[in-house]
Amino acid sequence: MKLLIYKTSIFVFPFVFAYLINIFFYNPGEGDLVRIGCIYSNPSPKSNISGKFSLKKKYTRVSELDLKT
């Protein structure tokens, strides 16, 4: 039984470790590519870039349309 627990922990521990790193360092407002490519060290985060620009909305979402007109 001890051998089974030891061998199982070898495979489970890396996933638990990655999960704990994700809990402490992940910022949900920065986008998905931060998780994939930069691994939490994004030199130009989305919040800094979007704060400098204010572009007008040039489209209309289908959910915002009044379908009765």
All heavy atoms as TSV, in Angstrom:
chain	resi	resn	atom	element	x	y	z
A	1	MET	N	N	0.815	-1.194	0.000
A	1	MET	CA	C	0.000	0.000	0.000
A	1	MET	C	C	0.863	1.264	0.000
A	1	MET	O	O	0.526	2.242	-0.655
A	1	MET	CB	C	-0.927	-0.039	1.219
A	1	MET	CG	C	-1.933	1.042	1.232
A	1	MET	SD	S	-3.088	0.762	-0.106
A	1	MET	CE	C	-4.252	2.010	0.196
A	2	LYS	N	N	1.964	1.231	0.737
A	2	LYS	CA	C	2.853	2.383	0.773
A	2	LYS	C	C	3.472	2.647	-0.591
A	2	LYS	O	O	3.648	3.794	-0.994
A	2	LYS	CB	C	3.957	2.173	1.801
A	2	LYS	CG	C	3.490	2.230	3.220
A	2	LYS	CD	C	4.654	2.058	4.170
A	2	LYS	CE	C	4.178	2.065	5.595
A	2	LYS	NZ	N	5.295	1.887	6.540
A	3	LEU	N	N	3.788	1.593	-1.311
A	3	LEU	CA	C	4.377	1.738	-2.635
A	3	LEU	C	C	3.381	2.365	-3.608
A	3	LEU	O	O	3.745	3.216	-4.420
A	3	LEU	CB	C	4.846	0.375	-3.155
A	3	LEU	CG	C	5.586	0.377	-4.484
A	3	LEU	CD1	C	6.867	1.194	-4.366
A	3	LEU	CD2	C	5.906	-1.043	-4.918
A	4	LEU	N	N	2.121	1.992	-3.511
A	4	LEU	CA	C	1.082	2.579	-4.363
A	4	LEU	C	C	0.925	4.073	-4.089
A	4	LEU	O	O	0.842	4.882	-5.016
A	4	LEU	CB	C	-0.252	1.857	-4.144
A	4	LEU	CG	C	-1.446	2.457	-4.885
A	4	LEU	CD1	C	-1.302	2.207	-6.376
A	4	LEU	CD2	C	-2.731	1.890	-4.366
A	5	ILE	N	N	0.914	4.457	-2.844
A	5	ILE	CA	C	0.798	5.870	-2.480
A	5	ILE	C	C	2.020	6.647	-2.959
A	5	ILE	O	O	1.899	7.758	-3.487
A	5	ILE	CB	C	0.607	6.014	-0.957
A	5	ILE	CG1	C	-0.740	5.433	-0.558
A	5	ILE	CG2	C	0.723	7.467	-0.526
A	5	ILE	CD1	C	-0.963	5.341	0.925
A	6	TYR	N	N	3.190	6.078	-2.837
A	6	TYR	CA	C	4.411	6.742	-3.282
A	6	TYR	C	C	4.409	6.950	-4.799
A	6	TYR	O	O	4.689	8.044	-5.286
A	6	TYR	CB	C	5.634	5.926	-2.849
A	6	TYR	CG	C	6.936	6.484	-3.346
A	6	TYR	CD1	C	7.447	7.664	-2.813
A	6	TYR	CD2	C	7.638	5.854	-4.364
A	6	TYR	CE1	C	8.630	8.199	-3.271
A	6	TYR	CE2	C	8.825	6.387	-4.835
A	6	TYR	CZ	C	9.313	7.551	-4.282
A	6	TYR	OH	O	10.480	8.072	-4.745
A	7	LYS	N	N	4.083	5.915	-5.544
A	7	LYS	CA	C	4.076	6.031	-7.003
A	7	LYS	C	C	2.979	6.974	-7.490
A	7	LYS	O	O	3.174	7.719	-8.450
A	7	LYS	CB	C	3.901	4.652	-7.642
A	7	LYS	CG	C	5.140	3.808	-7.564
A	7	LYS	CD	C	4.980	2.513	-8.316
A	7	LYS	CE	C	6.274	1.721	-8.287
A	7	LYS	NZ	N	6.171	0.490	-9.088
A	8	THR	N	N	1.850	6.969	-6.844
A	8	THR	CA	C	0.766	7.875	-7.216
A	8	THR	C	C	1.145	9.317	-6.922
A	8	THR	O	O	0.861	10.218	-7.716
A	8	THR	CB	C	-0.523	7.503	-6.455
A	8	THR	OG1	O	-0.826	6.129	-6.691
A	8	THR	CG2	C	-1.689	8.358	-6.906
A	9	SER	N	N	1.807	9.548	-5.811
A	9	SER	CA	C	2.196	10.919	-5.453
A	9	SER	C	C	3.230	11.480	-6.422
A	9	SER	O	O	3.285	12.688	-6.633
A	9	SER	CB	C	2.716	10.968	-4.024
A	9	SER	OG	O	3.916	10.230	-3.908
A	10	ILE	N	N	4.037	10.634	-7.027
A	10	ILE	CA	C	5.021	11.106	-8.011
A	10	ILE	C	C	4.303	11.739	-9.205
A	10	ILE	O	O	4.753	12.736	-9.757
A	10	ILE	CB	C	5.938	9.950	-8.459
A	10	ILE	CG1	C	6.875	9.563	-7.326
A	10	ILE	CG2	C	6.740	10.333	-9.694
A	10	ILE	CD1	C	7.718	8.340	-7.608
A	11	PHE	N	N	3.170	11.182	-9.596
A	11	PHE	CA	C	2.434	11.710	-10.740
A	11	PHE	C	C	1.477	12.840	-10.363
A	11	PHE	O	O	1.194	13.713	-11.163
A	11	PHE	CB	C	1.653	10.586	-11.428
A	11	PHE	CG	C	2.538	9.584	-12.090
A	11	PHE	CD1	C	2.730	8.341	-11.534
A	11	PHE	CD2	C	3.207	9.899	-13.258
A	11	PHE	CE1	C	3.552	7.418	-12.133
A	11	PHE	CE2	C	4.038	8.986	-13.874
A	11	PHE	CZ	C	4.213	7.739	-13.313
A	12	VAL	N	N	0.974	12.850	-9.167
A	12	VAL	CA	C	-0.018	13.834	-8.752
A	12	VAL	C	C	0.629	15.128	-8.274
A	12	VAL	O	O	0.100	16.217	-8.515
A	12	VAL	CB	C	-0.933	13.229	-7.658
A	12	VAL	CG1	C	-1.861	14.273	-7.074
A	12	VAL	CG2	C	-1.723	12.067	-8.231
A	13	PHE	N	N	1.772	15.052	-7.618
A	13	PHE	CA	C	2.406	16.229	-7.034
A	13	PHE	C	C	2.702	17.342	-8.042
A	13	PHE	O	O	2.450	18.510	-7.732
A	13	PHE	CB	C	3.681	15.837	-6.283
A	13	PHE	CG	C	4.369	17.006	-5.650
A	13	PHE	CD1	C	3.813	17.635	-4.547
A	13	PHE	CD2	C	5.550	17.505	-6.167
A	13	PHE	CE1	C	4.424	18.726	-3.965
A	13	PHE	CE2	C	6.174	18.598	-5.602
A	13	PHE	CZ	C	5.605	19.207	-4.491
A	14	PRO	N	N	3.214	17.071	-9.246
A	14	PRO	CA	C	3.454	18.179	-10.185
A	14	PRO	C	C	2.187	18.954	-10.559
A	14	PRO	O	O	2.217	20.173	-10.716
A	14	PRO	CB	C	4.055	17.488	-11.414
A	14	PRO	CG	C	4.622	16.237	-10.902
A	14	PRO	CD	C	3.754	15.817	-9.766
A	15	PHE	N	N	1.066	18.272	-10.674
A	15	PHE	CA	C	-0.191	18.954	-11.001
A	15	PHE	C	C	-0.684	19.801	-9.826
A	15	PHE	O	O	-1.190	20.905	-10.021
A	15	PHE	CB	C	-1.259	17.941	-11.410
A	15	PHE	CG	C	-0.940	17.244	-12.694
A	15	PHE	CD1	C	-0.502	15.937	-12.689
A	15	PHE	CD2	C	-1.050	17.901	-13.905
A	15	PHE	CE1	C	-0.195	15.291	-13.869
A	15	PHE	CE2	C	-0.741	17.272	-15.094
A	15	PHE	CZ	C	-0.313	15.960	-15.076
A	16	VAL	N	N	-0.528	19.301	-8.633
A	16	VAL	CA	C	-0.904	20.078	-7.446
A	16	VAL	C	C	-0.003	21.297	-7.319
A	16	VAL	O	O	-0.479	22.397	-7.007
A	16	VAL	CB	C	-0.835	19.194	-6.178
A	16	VAL	CG1	C	-1.016	20.019	-4.921
A	16	VAL	CG2	C	-1.862	18.084	-6.251
A	17	PHE	N	N	1.270	21.137	-7.584
A	17	PHE	CA	C	2.215	22.253	-7.529
A	17	PHE	C	C	1.859	23.323	-8.566
A	17	PHE	O	O	1.844	24.518	-8.261
A	17	PHE	CB	C	3.636	21.725	-7.746
A	17	PHE	CG	C	4.692	22.778	-7.644
A	17	PHE	CD1	C	4.987	23.383	-6.431
A	17	PHE	CD2	C	5.393	23.176	-8.770
A	17	PHE	CE1	C	5.953	24.356	-6.339
A	17	PHE	CE2	C	6.362	24.151	-8.691
A	17	PHE	CZ	C	6.644	24.747	-7.472
A	18	ALA	N	N	1.558	22.906	-9.794
A	18	ALA	CA	C	1.172	23.856	-10.844
A	18	ALA	C	C	-0.135	24.565	-10.482
A	18	ALA	O	O	-0.303	25.756	-10.739
A	18	ALA	CB	C	1.023	23.139	-12.171
A	19	TYR	N	N	-1.052	23.856	-9.878
A	19	TYR	CA	C	-2.320	24.456	-9.453
A	19	TYR	C	C	-2.091	25.517	-8.379
A	19	TYR	O	O	-2.688	26.600	-8.420
A	19	TYR	CB	C	-3.254	23.365	-8.945
A	19	TYR	CG	C	-4.559	23.885	-8.421
A	19	TYR	CD1	C	-5.532	24.373	-9.279
A	19	TYR	CD2	C	-4.825	23.897	-7.063
A	19	TYR	CE1	C	-6.739	24.857	-8.803
A	19	TYR	CE2	C	-6.016	24.373	-6.573
A	19	TYR	CZ	C	-6.970	24.850	-7.451
A	19	TYR	OH	O	-8.163	25.332	-6.969
A	20	LEU	N	N	-1.227	25.236	-7.433
A	20	LEU	CA	C	-0.944	26.211	-6.369
A	20	LEU	C	C	-0.250	27.455	-6.916
A	20	LEU	O	O	-0.544	28.574	-6.488
A	20	LEU	CB	C	-0.097	25.562	-5.277
A	20	LEU	CG	C	-0.808	24.491	-4.452
A	20	LEU	CD1	C	0.165	23.829	-3.497
A	20	LEU	CD2	C	-1.991	25.066	-3.711
A	21	ILE	N	N	0.651	27.286	-7.870
A	21	ILE	CA	C	1.282	28.444	-8.507
A	21	ILE	C	C	0.233	29.273	-9.225
A	21	ILE	O	O	0.248	30.512	-9.170
A	21	ILE	CB	C	2.396	27.984	-9.471
A	21	ILE	CG1	C	3.583	27.479	-8.677
A	21	ILE	CG2	C	2.829	29.115	-10.395
A	21	ILE	CD1	C	4.677	26.886	-9.538
A	22	ASN	N	N	-0.689	28.612	-9.884
A	22	ASN	CA	C	-1.754	29.311	-10.598
A	22	ASN	C	C	-2.650	30.104	-9.639
A	22	ASN	O	O	-3.066	31.215	-9.945
A	22	ASN	CB	C	-2.583	28.310	-11.393
A	22	ASN	CG	C	-3.475	28.976	-12.391
A	22	ASN	OD1	O	-3.231	30.086	-12.813
A	22	ASN	ND2	N	-4.525	28.284	-12.770
A	23	ILE	N	N	-2.935	29.563	-8.506
A	23	ILE	CA	C	-3.779	30.260	-7.528
A	23	ILE	C	C	-3.096	31.542	-7.036
A	23	ILE	O	O	-3.725	32.590	-6.933
A	23	ILE	CB	C	-4.095	29.337	-6.329
A	23	ILE	CG1	C	-5.097	28.273	-6.753
A	23	ILE	CG2	C	-4.645	30.133	-5.156
A	23	ILE	CD1	C	-5.375	27.257	-5.680
A	24	PHE	N	N	-1.805	31.481	-6.759
A	24	PHE	CA	C	-1.115	32.630	-6.168
A	24	PHE	C	C	-0.714	33.706	-7.170
A	24	PHE	O	O	-0.686	34.872	-6.834
A	24	PHE	CB	C	0.124	32.168	-5.397
A	24	PHE	CG	C	-0.215	31.412	-4.144
A	24	PHE	CD1	C	0.141	30.095	-4.009
A	24	PHE	CD2	C	-0.907	32.026	-3.120
A	24	PHE	CE1	C	-0.170	29.394	-2.865
A	24	PHE	CE2	C	-1.231	31.342	-1.967
A	24	PHE	CZ	C	-0.863	30.016	-1.838
A	25	PHE	N	N	-0.403	33.342	-8.409
A	25	PHE	CA	C	0.169	34.315	-9.331
A	25	PHE	C	C	-0.719	34.704	-10.499
A	25	PHE	O	O	-0.408	35.649	-11.206
A	25	PHE	CB	C	1.496	33.792	-9.898
A	25	PHE	CG	C	2.556	33.649	-8.860
A	25	PHE	CD1	C	3.009	32.402	-8.481
A	25	PHE	CD2	C	3.095	34.762	-8.241
A	25	PHE	CE1	C	3.984	32.260	-7.520
A	25	PHE	CE2	C	4.070	34.641	-7.275
A	25	PHE	CZ	C	4.515	33.380	-6.909
A	26	TYR	N	N	-1.803	34.006	-10.748
A	26	TYR	CA	C	-2.647	34.300	-11.912
A	26	TYR	C	C	-3.514	35.521	-11.664
A	26	TYR	O	O	-4.152	35.643	-10.628
A	26	TYR	CB	C	-3.514	33.100	-12.248
A	26	TYR	CG	C	-4.501	33.354	-13.352
A	26	TYR	CD1	C	-4.061	33.691	-14.622
A	26	TYR	CD2	C	-5.858	33.260	-13.134
A	26	TYR	CE1	C	-4.956	33.924	-15.643
A	26	TYR	CE2	C	-6.756	33.483	-14.148
A	26	TYR	CZ	C	-6.303	33.811	-15.400
A	26	TYR	OH	O	-7.191	34.043	-16.411
A	27	ASN	N	N	-3.548	36.437	-12.626
A	27	ASN	CA	C	-4.402	37.617	-12.577
A	27	ASN	C	C	-5.499	37.429	-13.621
A	27	ASN	O	O	-5.219	37.480	-14.819
A	27	ASN	CB	C	-3.588	38.872	-12.864
A	27	ASN	CG	C	-4.377	40.128	-12.663
A	27	ASN	OD1	O	-5.559	40.081	-12.329
A	27	ASN	ND2	N	-3.754	41.257	-12.867
A	28	PRO	N	N	-6.741	37.232	-13.227
A	28	PRO	CA	C	-7.790	36.908	-14.201
A	28	PRO	C	C	-8.122	38.032	-15.171
A	28	PRO	O	O	-8.726	37.793	-16.203
A	28	PRO	CB	C	-8.999	36.560	-13.338
A	28	PRO	CG	C	-8.710	37.097	-12.002
A	28	PRO	CD	C	-7.230	37.212	-11.858
A	29	GLY	N	N	-7.697	39.255	-14.915
A	29	GLY	CA	C	-8.019	40.358	-15.806
A	29	GLY	C	C	-7.026	40.560	-16.938
A	29	GLY	O	O	-7.190	41.468	-17.736
A	30	GLU	N	N	-6.001	39.765	-17.029
A	30	GLU	CA	C	-4.940	40.008	-18.001
A	30	GLU	C	C	-5.054	39.174	-19.270
A	30	GLU	O	O	-4.273	39.342	-20.174
A	30	GLU	CB	C	-3.581	39.774	-17.367
A	30	GLU	CG	C	-3.247	40.757	-16.300
A	30	GLU	CD	C	-3.232	42.192	-16.780
A	30	GLU	OE1	O	-2.916	42.451	-17.945
A	30	GLU	OE2	O	-3.569	43.064	-15.971
A	31	GLY	N	N	-5.943	38.259	-19.375
A	31	GLY	CA	C	-6.119	37.505	-20.607
A	31	GLY	C	C	-5.475	36.135	-20.572
A	31	GLY	O	O	-4.689	35.804	-19.688
A	32	ASP	N	N	-5.816	35.330	-21.571
A	32	ASP	CA	C	-5.376	33.943	-21.588
A	32	ASP	C	C	-3.945	33.761	-22.062
A	32	ASP	O	O	-3.291	32.796	-21.690
A	32	ASP	CB	C	-6.297	33.121	-22.489
A	32	ASP	CG	C	-7.695	33.038	-21.916
A	32	ASP	OD1	O	-7.822	33.141	-20.688
A	32	ASP	OD2	O	-8.646	32.874	-22.691
A	33	LEU	N	N	-3.441	34.642	-22.904
A	33	LEU	CA	C	-2.087	34.457	-23.427
A	33	LEU	C	C	-1.025	34.649	-22.363
A	33	LEU	O	O	0.100	34.169	-22.508
A	33	LEU	CB	C	-1.836	35.400	-24.598
A	33	LEU	CG	C	-2.660	35.083	-25.842
A	33	LEU	CD1	C	-2.377	36.116	-26.920
A	33	LEU	CD2	C	-2.376	33.700	-26.338
A	34	VAL	N	N	-1.369	35.311	-21.284
A	34	VAL	CA	C	-0.424	35.444	-20.174
A	34	VAL	C	C	-0.158	34.069	-19.582
A	34	VAL	O	O	0.973	33.714	-19.283
A	34	VAL	CB	C	-0.969	36.405	-19.096
A	34	VAL	CG1	C	-0.092	36.412	-17.875
A	34	VAL	CG2	C	-1.087	37.791	-19.651
A	35	ARG	N	N	-1.213	33.278	-19.445
A	35	ARG	CA	C	-1.037	31.934	-18.900
A	35	ARG	C	C	-0.259	31.047	-19.855
A	35	ARG	O	O	0.563	30.249	-19.436
A	35	ARG	CB	C	-2.386	31.277	-18.629
A	35	ARG	CG	C	-3.113	31.863	-17.464
A	35	ARG	CD	C	-4.334	31.082	-17.190
A	35	ARG	NE	N	-5.227	31.145	-18.353
A	35	ARG	CZ	C	-6.339	30.476	-18.469
A	35	ARG	NH1	N	-6.718	29.668	-17.526
A	35	ARG	NH2	N	-7.107	30.605	-19.517
A	36	ILE	N	N	-0.509	31.182	-21.155
A	36	ILE	CA	C	0.088	30.272	-22.123
A	36	ILE	C	C	1.544	30.616	-22.397
A	36	ILE	O	O	2.415	29.765	-22.322
A	36	ILE	CB	C	-0.709	30.297	-23.440
A	36	ILE	CG1	C	-2.097	29.736	-23.206
A	36	ILE	CG2	C	0.003	29.497	-24.515
A	36	ILE	CD1	C	-3.022	29.914	-24.380
A	37	GLY	N	N	1.832	31.858	-22.739
A	37	GLY	CA	C	3.161	32.180	-23.243
A	37	GLY	C	C	4.093	32.823	-22.260
A	37	GLY	O	O	5.259	32.442	-22.161
A	38	CYS	N	N	3.640	33.792	-21.548
A	38	CYS	CA	C	4.561	34.589	-20.726
A	38	CYS	C	C	4.769	34.012	-19.337
A	38	CYS	O	O	5.670	34.432	-18.640
A	38	CYS	CB	C	4.038	36.021	-20.621
A	38	CYS	SG	S	3.985	36.851	-22.210
A	39	ILE	N	N	3.965	33.106	-18.925
A	39	ILE	CA	C	4.058	32.488	-17.598
A	39	ILE	C	C	4.183	33.552	-16.503
A	39	ILE	O	O	5.165	33.622	-15.780
A	39	ILE	CB	C	5.190	31.449	-17.521
A	39	ILE	CG1	C	5.131	30.476	-18.692
A	39	ILE	CG2	C	5.148	30.680	-16.208
A	39	ILE	CD1	C	3.907	29.591	-18.750
A	40	TYR	N	N	3.208	34.403	-16.431
A	40	TYR	CA	C	3.018	35.382	-15.363
A	40	TYR	C	C	4.023	36.517	-15.325
A	40	TYR	O	O	4.052	37.266	-14.375
A	40	TYR	CB	C	2.965	34.703	-14.001
A	40	TYR	CG	C	1.965	33.599	-13.934
A	40	TYR	CD1	C	2.349	32.289	-13.788
A	40	TYR	CD2	C	0.620	33.862	-14.041
A	40	TYR	CE1	C	1.437	31.269	-13.741
A	40	TYR	CE2	C	-0.302	32.855	-13.997
A	40	TYR	CZ	C	0.101	31.557	-13.837
A	40	TYR	OH	O	-0.809	30.561	-13.801
A	41	SER	N	N	4.865	36.668	-16.301
A	41	SER	CA	C	5.744	37.836	-16.320
A	41	SER	C	C	5.492	38.596	-17.610
A	41	SER	O	O	6.300	38.584	-18.520
A	41	SER	CB	C	7.209	37.415	-16.216
A	41	SER	OG	O	7.564	36.639	-17.330
A	42	ASN	N	N	4.367	39.238	-17.700
A	42	ASN	CA	C	3.958	39.950	-18.899
A	42	ASN	C	C	4.557	41.353	-18.864
A	42	ASN	O	O	4.226	42.152	-17.988
A	42	ASN	CB	C	2.440	40.012	-18.972
A	42	ASN	CG	C	1.940	40.477	-20.305
A	42	ASN	OD1	O	2.710	40.771	-21.194
A	42	ASN	ND2	N	0.634	40.542	-20.438
A	43	PRO	N	N	5.435	41.719	-19.809
A	43	PRO	CA	C	6.065	43.041	-19.772
A	43	PRO	C	C	5.102	44.181	-20.086
A	43	PRO	O	O	5.329	45.309	-19.667
A	43	PRO	CB	C	7.163	42.942	-20.836
A	43	PRO	CG	C	6.725	41.856	-21.736
A	43	PRO	CD	C	5.925	40.904	-20.904
A	44	SER	N	N	4.027	43.916	-20.815
A	44	SER	CA	C	3.038	44.958	-21.114
A	44	SER	C	C	1.636	44.400	-20.864
A	44	SER	O	O	0.980	43.916	-21.767
A	44	SER	CB	C	3.168	45.441	-22.554
A	44	SER	OG	O	2.980	44.361	-23.434
A	45	PRO	N	N	1.172	44.439	-19.627
A	45	PRO	CA	C	-0.121	43.860	-19.307
A	45	PRO	C	C	-1.275	44.590	-19.987
A	45	PRO	O	O	-1.177	45.774	-20.337
A	45	PRO	CB	C	-0.219	43.978	-17.796
A	45	PRO	CG	C	0.890	44.821	-17.363
A	45	PRO	CD	C	1.845	44.982	-18.481
A	46	LYS	N	N	-2.337	43.866	-20.179
A	46	LYS	CA	C	-3.516	44.378	-20.869
A	46	LYS	C	C	-4.084	45.606	-20.162
A	46	LYS	O	O	-4.539	46.540	-20.809
A	46	LYS	CB	C	-4.556	43.266	-20.934
A	46	LYS	CG	C	-5.835	43.637	-21.608
A	46	LYS	CD	C	-6.788	42.453	-21.587
A	46	LYS	CE	C	-8.149	42.841	-22.067
A	46	LYS	NZ	N	-9.086	41.743	-21.957
A	47	SER	N	N	-4.042	45.627	-18.849
A	47	SER	CA	C	-4.619	46.751	-18.103
A	47	SER	C	C	-3.850	48.048	-18.371
A	47	SER	O	O	-4.455	49.118	-18.442
A	47	SER	CB	C	-4.638	46.439	-16.617
A	47	SER	OG	O	-3.347	46.136	-16.165
A	48	ASN	N	N	-2.537	47.988	-18.529
A	48	ASN	CA	C	-1.764	49.206	-18.828
A	48	ASN	C	C	-2.042	49.710	-20.236
A	48	ASN	O	O	-2.128	50.917	-20.470
A	48	ASN	CB	C	-0.269	48.937	-18.691
A	48	ASN	CG	C	0.153	48.761	-17.258
A	48	ASN	OD1	O	-0.588	49.075	-16.348
A	48	ASN	ND2	N	1.343	48.240	-17.063
A	49	ILE	N	N	-2.176	48.812	-21.178
A	49	ILE	CA	C	-2.408	49.203	-22.560
A	49	ILE	C	C	-3.818	49.753	-22.751
A	49	ILE	O	O	-4.018	50.790	-23.375
A	49	ILE	CB	C	-2.164	48.016	-23.505
A	49	ILE	CG1	C	-0.683	47.641	-23.462
A	49	ILE	CG2	C	-2.582	48.342	-24.928
A	49	ILE	CD1	C	-0.357	46.370	-24.172
A	50	SER	N	N	-4.815	49.066	-22.215
A	50	SER	CA	C	-6.193	49.520	-22.402
A	50	SER	C	C	-6.479	50.813	-21.646
A	50	SER	O	O	-7.403	51.548	-21.997
A	50	SER	CB	C	-7.172	48.430	-21.984
A	50	SER	OG	O	-7.034	48.149	-20.612
A	51	GLY	N	N	-5.694	51.126	-20.628
A	51	GLY	CA	C	-5.884	52.370	-19.895
A	51	GLY	C	C	-5.437	53.597	-20.672
A	51	GLY	O	O	-5.910	54.709	-20.433
A	52	LYS	N	N	-4.547	53.441	-21.632
A	52	LYS	CA	C	-4.023	54.568	-22.399
A	52	LYS	C	C	-4.896	54.938	-23.593
A	52	LYS	O	O	-4.806	56.045	-24.100
A	52	LYS	CB	C	-2.613	54.245	-22.890
A	52	LYS	CG	C	-1.612	54.135	-21.786
A	52	LYS	CD	C	-0.237	53.816	-22.315
A	52	LYS	CE	C	0.756	53.663	-21.170
A	52	LYS	NZ	N	2.093	53.336	-21.654
A	53	PHE	N	N	-5.709	54.018	-24.055
A	53	PHE	CA	C	-6.497	54.252	-25.259
A	53	PHE	C	C	-7.981	54.156	-24.949
A	53	PHE	O	O	-8.410	53.315	-24.171
A	53	PHE	CB	C	-6.158	53.211	-26.333
A	53	PHE	CG	C	-4.716	53.204	-26.710
A	53	PHE	CD1	C	-3.873	52.210	-26.244
A	53	PHE	CD2	C	-4.193	54.189	-27.513
A	53	PHE	CE1	C	-2.543	52.194	-26.581
A	53	PHE	CE2	C	-2.856	54.182	-27.862
A	53	PHE	CZ	C	-2.031	53.190	-27.388
A	54	SER	N	N	-8.756	55.026	-25.572
A	54	SER	CA	C	-10.208	54.925	-25.467
A	54	SER	C	C	-10.776	55.031	-26.886
A	54	SER	O	O	-10.918	56.111	-27.439
A	54	SER	CB	C	-10.777	56.025	-24.572
A	54	SER	OG	O	-10.489	57.294	-25.124
A	55	LEU	N	N	-11.042	53.902	-27.474
A	55	LEU	CA	C	-11.547	53.848	-28.836
A	55	LEU	C	C	-13.068	53.790	-28.822
A	55	LEU	O	O	-13.673	53.174	-27.950
A	55	LEU	CB	C	-10.985	52.617	-29.555
A	55	LEU	CG	C	-9.459	52.564	-29.668
A	55	LEU	CD1	C	-9.030	51.228	-30.253
A	55	LEU	CD2	C	-8.973	53.696	-30.541
A	56	LYS	N	N	-13.680	54.440	-29.812
A	56	LYS	CA	C	-15.125	54.388	-29.918
A	56	LYS	C	C	-15.542	53.017	-30.429
A	56	LYS	O	O	-14.839	52.392	-31.221
A	56	LYS	CB	C	-15.640	55.467	-30.866
A	56	LYS	CG	C	-15.511	56.870	-30.315
A	56	LYS	CD	C	-16.270	57.860	-31.153
A	56	LYS	CE	C	-15.512	58.079	-32.455
A	56	LYS	NZ	N	-16.135	59.080	-33.314
A	57	LYS	N	N	-16.695	52.597	-29.993
A	57	LYS	CA	C	-17.233	51.313	-30.411
A	57	LYS	C	C	-17.829	51.456	-31.800
A	57	LYS	O	O	-18.751	52.243	-32.001
A	57	LYS	CB	C	-18.289	50.882	-29.390
A	57	LYS	CG	C	-18.758	49.483	-29.510
A	57	LYS	CD	C	-19.500	49.118	-28.244
A	57	LYS	CE	C	-20.822	48.510	-28.557
A	57	LYS	NZ	N	-21.590	48.161	-27.385
A	58	LYS	N	N	-17.311	50.724	-32.779
A	58	LYS	CA	C	-17.743	50.852	-34.163
A	58	LYS	C	C	-18.608	49.678	-34.600
A	58	LYS	O	O	-18.709	49.398	-35.779
A	58	LYS	CB	C	-16.531	50.950	-35.079
A	58	LYS	CG	C	-15.704	52.188	-34.845
A	58	LYS	CD	C	-14.572	52.280	-35.813
A	58	LYS	CE	C	-13.757	53.531	-35.561
A	58	LYS	NZ	N	-12.650	53.675	-36.488
A	59	TYR	N	N	-19.202	49.019	-33.664
A	59	TYR	CA	C	-20.039	47.863	-33.993
A	59	TYR	C	C	-21.199	47.790	-33.015
A	59	TYR	O	O	-21.209	48.449	-31.980
A	59	TYR	CB	C	-19.225	46.572	-33.944
A	59	TYR	CG	C	-18.611	46.296	-32.591
A	59	TYR	CD1	C	-19.298	45.601	-31.622
A	59	TYR	CD2	C	-17.336	46.761	-32.289
A	59	TYR	CE1	C	-18.750	45.366	-30.381
A	59	TYR	CE2	C	-16.779	46.527	-31.060
A	59	TYR	CZ	C	-17.488	45.822	-30.111
A	59	TYR	OH	O	-16.938	45.590	-28.887
A	60	THR	N	N	-22.152	46.985	-33.365
A	60	THR	CA	C	-23.294	46.741	-32.494
A	60	THR	C	C	-23.419	45.243	-32.280
A	60	THR	O	O	-23.394	44.475	-33.232
A	60	THR	CB	C	-24.595	47.261	-33.130
A	60	THR	OG1	O	-24.432	48.644	-33.427
A	60	THR	CG2	C	-25.763	47.086	-32.193
A	61	ARG	N	N	-23.535	44.862	-31.061
A	61	ARG	CA	C	-23.706	43.444	-30.760
A	61	ARG	C	C	-25.140	43.038	-31.063
A	61	ARG	O	O	-26.074	43.826	-30.903
A	61	ARG	CB	C	-23.404	43.161	-29.300
A	61	ARG	CG	C	-21.969	43.364	-28.960
A	61	ARG	CD	C	-21.721	42.975	-27.531
A	61	ARG	NE	N	-20.323	43.174	-27.204
A	61	ARG	CZ	C	-19.845	43.112	-25.992
A	61	ARG	NH1	N	-20.648	42.861	-24.983
A	61	ARG	NH2	N	-18.574	43.300	-25.781
A	62	VAL	N	N	-25.293	41.820	-31.474
A	62	VAL	CA	C	-26.630	41.314	-31.788
A	62	VAL	C	C	-27.486	41.303	-30.531
A	62	VAL	O	O	-28.691	41.574	-30.580
A	62	VAL	CB	C	-26.535	39.902	-32.407
A	62	VAL	CG1	C	-27.907	39.309	-32.632
A	62	VAL	CG2	C	-25.758	39.951	-33.702
A	63	SER	N	N	-26.896	41.061	-29.391
A	63	SER	CA	C	-27.657	41.036	-28.149
A	63	SER	C	C	-28.144	42.432	-27.753
A	63	SER	O	O	-29.082	42.559	-26.978
A	63	SER	CB	C	-26.807	40.446	-27.016
A	63	SER	OG	O	-25.668	41.238	-26.830
A	64	GLU	N	N	-27.536	43.486	-28.285
A	64	GLU	CA	C	-27.948	44.857	-27.970
A	64	GLU	C	C	-28.982	45.401	-28.935
A	64	GLU	O	O	-29.502	46.507	-28.735
A	64	GLU	CB	C	-26.721	45.773	-27.973
A	64	GLU	CG	C	-25.715	45.430	-26.886
A	64	GLU	CD	C	-24.447	46.242	-27.015
A	64	GLU	OE1	O	-24.288	46.948	-28.037
A	64	GLU	OE2	O	-23.601	46.155	-26.106
A	65	LEU	N	N	-29.281	44.686	-29.998
A	65	LEU	CA	C	-30.247	45.166	-30.990
A	65	LEU	C	C	-31.666	45.047	-30.458
A	65	LEU	O	O	-32.008	44.140	-29.727
A	65	LEU	CB	C	-30.134	44.344	-32.273
A	65	LEU	CG	C	-28.881	44.549	-33.106
A	65	LEU	CD1	C	-28.892	43.590	-34.272
A	65	LEU	CD2	C	-28.788	45.960	-33.615
A	66	ASP	N	N	-32.493	46.007	-30.860
A	66	ASP	CA	C	-33.922	45.926	-30.555
A	66	ASP	C	C	-34.580	45.248	-31.752
A	66	ASP	O	O	-34.721	45.827	-32.818
A	66	ASP	CB	C	-34.491	47.332	-30.336
A	66	ASP	CG	C	-35.941	47.284	-29.907
A	66	ASP	OD1	O	-36.409	46.202	-29.465
A	66	ASP	OD2	O	-36.610	48.324	-30.011
A	67	LEU	N	N	-34.975	44.008	-31.582
A	67	LEU	CA	C	-35.477	43.213	-32.677
A	67	LEU	C	C	-36.912	43.569	-33.062
A	67	LEU	O	O	-37.424	43.070	-34.065
A	67	LEU	CB	C	-35.385	41.727	-32.345
A	67	LEU	CG	C	-33.967	41.224	-32.080
A	67	LEU	CD1	C	-33.989	39.772	-31.638
A	67	LEU	CD2	C	-33.090	41.399	-33.305
A	68	LYS	N	N	-37.560	44.443	-32.312
A	68	LYS	CA	C	-38.937	44.828	-32.625
A	68	LYS	C	C	-38.994	45.976	-33.612
A	68	LYS	O	O	-40.045	46.314	-34.097
A	68	LYS	CB	C	-39.659	45.177	-31.340
A	68	LYS	CG	C	-39.750	43.985	-30.419
A	68	LYS	CD	C	-40.551	44.282	-29.200
A	68	LYS	CE	C	-40.445	43.047	-28.339
A	68	LYS	NZ	N	-41.487	42.801	-27.469
A	69	THR	N	N	-37.863	46.626	-33.888
A	69	THR	CA	C	-37.855	47.733	-34.850
A	69	THR	C	C	-37.348	47.257	-36.192
A	69	THR	O	O	-36.642	46.295	-36.321
A	69	THR	CB	C	-36.972	48.887	-34.360
A	69	THR	OG1	O	-35.641	48.406	-34.169
A	69	THR	CG2	C	-37.516	49.449	-33.073
